[in-house]
Amino acid sequence: MSPPKRLKIIAGKYKDSSIPLTYSPLTIGRSDDNSVVLAPETSASRHHVEFAEDGGAWTVRDLGSLNGTYVNGERIEWPRNLHLGDKIKIATEMMVFEEDSGDGSEGVGPTLSSAVPVSTKAGSSTVILEGRVGTTLAAQDTGPDGRTTSAGGSVPDELGEDAAAQLRVLVPQLESVVAEIGKAIVGQKEILHGLMLALMSRGHVLMIGLPGLAKTLMIRTLAEVLDLRFRRIQFTPDLMPADITGTDVLEVDEASGRKNYRFIRGPVFTNILLADEINRTPPKTQAALLEAMQESHVTAAGETYPLAPPFFVLATQNPLEQEGTYPLPEAQLDRFMFSLRVNYPSEAEEEEIAESTTSDRAVELRKRMSGAEILQLQRLVRRLPVSKHVIKYATRLARATRPADPRAPEAVKKWVHCGAGPRATQYLLLAAKAGAIMRGSLVVNCNDVRLSALPVLRHRMFTNFAADSQGVDVDDIITQVLQAVHEPGEHDYQMP
C-alpha cells in the first residue's frame, strides 16, 4: 500500500500549511461546497481544481478556472498525473505534492484553521480553512431522496441501470487505453485526453504543433491500442481529391471485350485517418476530405460509398512556414470539434524521450478496446441527458464570444471580429458528456463544459486587426469570456 500523500503549501496566503490527501475526490476553490475552501483574496475560482486518486496514483484536474492550474509551470487543460515533487500553482498558492510522513512537523499557518480532515459521517470528510467548511462525499453515498449516487451523482432516470452497468465496464477500459498509450508516448496527457473525448463524441480534431512532437506516433499508437485501421496522408500542393477518396478504374473483360468501371477505394476508407499538414494542399482537395468528415460517406461517379464507423479524422498543422500554404476557411474549421495545441514536453519528459528513443527497447502494445466497444461508448455519450441548467450555461458561453451579444465581455467587443456559431454549443455539450463519462459519472455539470471551452472555442473565434497588431492570444480572450459568463442563477428560473 502506497504511503499517504499531501499538498505542502510553500508560497501564498497559506504558506507553511499542508492539505492531507486522505480521500478522493478533493476539490479546492472559493465556494463553500468545496472540500478545501480558500479565501477570496487568493483570486481562486469558485470551483478551481480537483485532486483524485485511483489505485494509489493521484491526478489533478482544473475545473475550468479563470486563472488556470499550473503543474511545474505548465498550464493544464486535461487531467494530469502527479509525481512526487511536482509543484502545483492554484491562484496565489504554490504547493508541492509529497508523501505525508504523519510526524506533525508541518504546523498550521496563521490563517489556516485546520489542515487535518475531520470526519463528519461515514464516507464524508471536511477541511476547514478561514473558519469555513466544505464537504465532499465519497464515491458512493445515499442522496436526499434515498437513491444511491455515484461519483458524479445519481443515475438519470432516462438512462436506466443498464447505462450504469456499461459505465462500470467501459471506464476502466478507457483508463487502460490511456495507460497503454503511455508505454509509447511520454507526456502529452492533456492531448491524449482530448483525443479520447473527441473519439467518444464522434468529433474530429485539428492538432497544431511543431515538427517532432510525436503527433503521428501518438495517433498511430492510439489506433493500435484501439484495434482500429489507421491510414496517414501527407498533404502536398499536388495532392488531388481522388488521391483521398478513391477513383474509378476502367476494366476490360478479355473474354467478352466488355468494359466497366470499378471504384478503387482511397485511404479515407479507414477508422482513424491522419491528415498530415492539411493546410499544404489546395482547397479543392481539402474540401474532399472535409465532406467525408461531415457526411461520413464518399460520392464518386454518382455512387455513394459509406464510411464504416468509427471514423475519426485528425488533421495537423505546422504553426511555422506558412509560405505556400492554404489556410482552412472559417466554415471548414468549424467542422473540427477540437483544436489542440501540442506543446513542448517538460525537461524531465524530454530526458525520458531521449533515453527511450535512443535505445533498443521494444514497446509491445496490447489491444484494449475494439471498434464495437467504441461505438457502444459513442452511443452512451449521445444518450446521456443534460440538464437545462448546463444547456443554458453552454449556450451563454458560446454566445458571449460574439461581439454583438449583450453578455460579451469588453475583450470580445474590442478584439473579436467573428465569434463561435451554434455548432460550438453542440460540441461544448458533447465534450461535457464525454468528460463526465471519463471521470466515471452519468451526471454532466457546468465544470465539464468549462473544461472543454478552450479546445472547442479557440478555432471558432476570429480576431480583428487590433488584436493581431497587439499580439492578443485567443486563449486569453476565452479566459475572459469564462470570467464574464456565470452559471445560471435562481432569477433565471423565476416565473414571470
Secondary structure, 3 states (H helix, E strand, C coil): CCCCEEEEEEECCCCCCEEEECCCCEEEECCCCCCEECCHHHCCCCCCEEEEEECCEEEEEECCCCCCEEECCEECCCCEECCCCCEEEECCEEEEEEECCCCCCCCCCCCCCCCCCEEEECCEEEEEECCEEEEEECCCEECCCCCEEECCEECCCCCCHHHHHHHHHHHHHHHHHHHHHCCCCCCCHHHHHHHHHHHHCCCCEEEEECCCCCHHHHHHHHHHHCCCCEEEEECCCCCCCHHHHEEEEEEECCCCCCEEEEEEECCCCCCEEEEECHHHCCHHHHHHHHHHHHHCEEEECCEEEECCCCCEEEEEECCCCCCCCCCCCHHHHCCCCEEEEECCCCHHHHHHHHHHHCCCCCCCCCCCCCHHHHHHHHHHHHHCCCCHHHHHHHHHHHHCCCCCCCCCCHHHHHHEEECCCHHHHHHHHHHHHHHHHHCCCCCCCHHHHHHCHHHHHCCCCEECHHHHHHCCCHHHHHHHHHHHCCCCCHHHHCCC
